[in-house]
Amino acid sequence: MSRNRVLWLSPDDPPEAFPDISGALHEPDGLLAAGGDLSMERLLHAYRNGIFPWFDDGQPILWWSPDPRCVLCPSEFHTSSRFRRSIGTSRATITINQSFGEVIRACAGPRRSEQGTWITAEMINAYEALHADGWAHSIEVRDNGSLSGGLYGIAIGKMFFGESMFSQQSNASKLALLCLCEILHADGFGMIDCQVVSRHLTTLGASAIPRAKFAAHLQSACATPSRFDNWPDAAIQVCNLVPK
């Protein structure tokens, strides 16, 4: 039976206290629960079950599971001919997990198309704890040593849950996402969670799938909820990422 209100969680509730995602609201799309906390245990349980936090300063913690779900298959990342040419001439380098705090704070910075940020200080603290414990990861794009773009997210088993990305130079976040796709595809990841559909993501190859199909994929991808640590040790030259 469908619900017509969200479940309010207490910080004392166990991580598995979330209701089934099939009961999420249709309006606003995917709102499932509110409250609780951003403990590592609750966050990891949420992601494994198709749920993520998204809220503004001054709001309670809000938990979401929209339908449909936006996903990107690493093997289907789209590169335009113009983007491929820019990769071939770029002198930028990409590093992994070298500046997580810098990346998440850059993602939290003001953007021309948005007011405020949903990456609150509470969120930053929670995801830095996940990074310190080996669950959250960052991809950094550097030009002449300066951070020009990047992304961060969580890897559980064979599933990567993308959280946010930023660019301070043209194509920098695309380069980070291309690099992520190359690494994950080589290691057998079949899907990246992009959460909510956007025009920008669809131009890069993302698509919308039913929430039930997404949840079914999580059952296998996160069946062994292990940390992913098969990241390159050395900096990657962007020019070496030109798609074949």
N, C-alpha and C positions, 0 to 999 in steps of 0.2 A: 504494500500500500504506500503510495507516495506521501511525503510529508509536505506541509505548507509553511514550515518554519525551520530555522536552523537550530542545531543542537548547541547549547552553551556548555563549554568545557571548563572544569576547574583545573588549576595547576596541579592539584592532587590526583586528578584522574589518570589512570594508566595510559601509556601511549596508544594502546589498541582501542581506546574508547571512542574513536571516530565511528560514525554511522556508515553504512554501506553507501558507496558513491552513487548508486542508482537512485538514491533519495535526494540528491542535490537539487536545489531550486532551478527552475527554468528562467526565472527573472528575479535578481540578476543571475545570469547564466553560470551555473556551477557552484554557487555559494552553498557550502555544506555544513560548516560549523564555525563557531567563534569562541575566543577565549583560550584557555589552556596556557601553554608556555612554548618557548622555542628551545626546549632541551634537545640535546643530540638524539636521545632515544625517540622522542616524539617526531622530530623532523625525519629521521631515517624511516620510521614506520610509515609516516605520511607518504613519502616519496615512493616507497615500495608498493603502496596501495593506490597510486594515482592521485594523490592529494598534495597541494602545495600552499604555503602561506603567501598572502598578498594583501597589504593594508597600508594605510597612510598614518603619519604621525597624528596622535590624538584619537585614533580608532582602536578598538580591541583587535587582537590578532584574528584575522579572518582566514578561513581555510577553504580552498576551492578545488573543484574537479569538473571543469567545463565539458560540455558535449556539443559539437565534436571537439576532438583534441588535435592540436597542431603538432605534427611530427616531421622530421627530416631523416630520410635514410642516408647514411654517410656515403653510399655509393652513388647517390643521385644528386649530389650537390651540383648546381648549375653554374657554369662559368661562361660568360659571354666572351666573344672574340676580343672585345676591348679590354676586358678584365684580364684575359690571358696575356695580352700584349704588355699590360702594366706590370704583371707579375714578372715577366721575362726581363724587364729592365730595372726592377726594383733592387735597391741595395739594403733593404730592411732585413732584419733578423727576427726570428721568433724564438722565445724561450717558454718553458713550461714550469709552472709552480715556483717561479723565482720572485714574484712580486704580487702575491695574492692580495695583500692589504691595499696596495696601490691600485690594483685593478678594480676591486669592489668599491673603493671610494670614488674612483673615476666614473664607474657606472652609476653611482649615487649622485653625481654632480648634476647641475642644472642643464636642461636641454632646450633648444629653441622651440620645439614642438610641444613641450610639456610644462606644467606648473608643478613645482615641488618634486618629491621623489617618494617612491614606496620603499626604497632601501634605507630604512631608518637605522639609527645607532644600535637599536636592539637587534635588528637583522644582521648588521655588520658583525657585532660581537658573536652572534650565534654561528655565522658561517665561517668566521675566523677560527672558532673552536672546531668546526667540522674539518677545516683545512688542516689544522694542527694534528688532528687525529687520522688524517689520510683519506677523508671522504670527499672533500671539496677541492676543486682544482682550478687553476687559472692558466690562460694562454695569453702571452704578452707579445705584442708587436712593437719593435723598437726601430727607430730611424736615427742614426747617429747617436745611439745610446739613450735617446729620450723615448719614453713611452708614448706611442702614437695611437694605440688601440688595443683591444683585448676583449676577453670574455671570461666568465666563470660559471661553474656549475658543479653538480654532484655526480659521481660515478658509483653505481652499486651493481655488482655482478657484471653483466654485459649490457647495462643500460646507462646512458648519460642523460642527466636532467639539466638542460640549459636554463640558466637563470637570467643573465643579462649580458649585454656587450656594449661597447662604446667605441667611437672613433673621434680622434682629433685631427686626423688627416684622411683624405679620400681613400676609400677601400680598406682602411686598416682593420675594421671589424670583420669584413669579408675575408681578409687574409687569415685572421685568427680562426674563423669558422672553417675555412678550407683546410687549414692545418689540422684542426680537430677531426674533421671528417676523414682525412688521410690516415691519421693514427688509429681512429676507432675502426675504420673499415678493415685495416690490416689485422686488427685483433679480433675480428668477428662480431663487432657490435652491429646490430641490424637497425637500430633506431635511436634518434636523439629526440627527447621531449622538448618541444618549443612552446608548450603550454597553450597560448592563444594565437589564433590565426591573424596574420598581418600581411599587407600587400608586399612589404619588403621581404619577408620570409618566403612568401610564395614565389617571388622572382628568383630566389636562390634554390628552389627545388622542394620546399616544404609543402605539405598538403594536409588536409583535414581528414581524420578518420573517426569513426564512431567511438565513443568512450568505452563501450564494451569490448571492442577490438583492441583498444589500447591497454585496457586492464588485463585482457588475456595474454597479451605480449609480455606484460610485466611479470606474470606468473612464471613464465619460463626464463625471461632475461634476468630476473632477480631471484631465481630459485636458490642459487647459492649467493647470499648477500655478502660478497667479499669486496674488499677494496681493490681498485684497479691501480697498479703501480708500474705498468709497462710503458712508461713515458720516455721519450728520448732524453739522454743526459746532456747532450751538447746543443748549442744554439743551431737553429735551422736557417739556412739561407733561403729567403723567400723565392729567389729565382729558381731554386730547385723544386718548387711546388707547381711548376707549369704542368697542367694536365696533359697526359699523353693522348 
